[in-house]
């Protein structure tokens, strides 16, 4: 019985250790993301290390909302962590906020906007964030624009995806089965 518990503890520790993907690599390479620049722009030139989103600025007479976004549908549960730097030439960050998007459907991305910038903060801001994403959800980055007063730019870097390793669950099942078989053999003897 002690060996069964030891095997279970060992396997659970293995499952707790997740695979880490840094930057826009593997299943998260930039080619797997959807670009929706609206009137802004998205630069992946520095990928896999960084992503740059710039809001639109058409100098219209009346404000009009636009979202520049870069997103992907997750094929696995994951925790996403990243750092960001924001800079705007607009009069205040309130006009062109930056954040992430998280939604169960692609159509719900605008409703799933999680603002990271502080509306009353300085014109230059930065921070680090962590978001838990479930299998099938859409996740990405977005910068909103009122299309007036100057654009804002957000740079995302230090991107990391902490995903469960599929082999860990198989290893857990195999170890528990082996431990149970050993216990049954000992009891039968």
HUNOR-V384595 format. One record per helix or strand of 2 or more residues. SS is the DSSP state (A for helix, B for strand). FROM is the first residue (numbers start at 0). TO is the last residue. If there is no record, write none. Layout:
SS,FROM,TO / SS,FROM,TO
//
This chain:
A,1,15 / B,18,21 / A,25,27 / A,29,31 / B,33,35 / B,40,42 / B,49,53 / B,65,72 / B,77,87 / A,92,94 / B,97,102 / A,105,107 / B,112,114 / B,123,132 / B,137,144 / B,151,162 / A,165,187
//
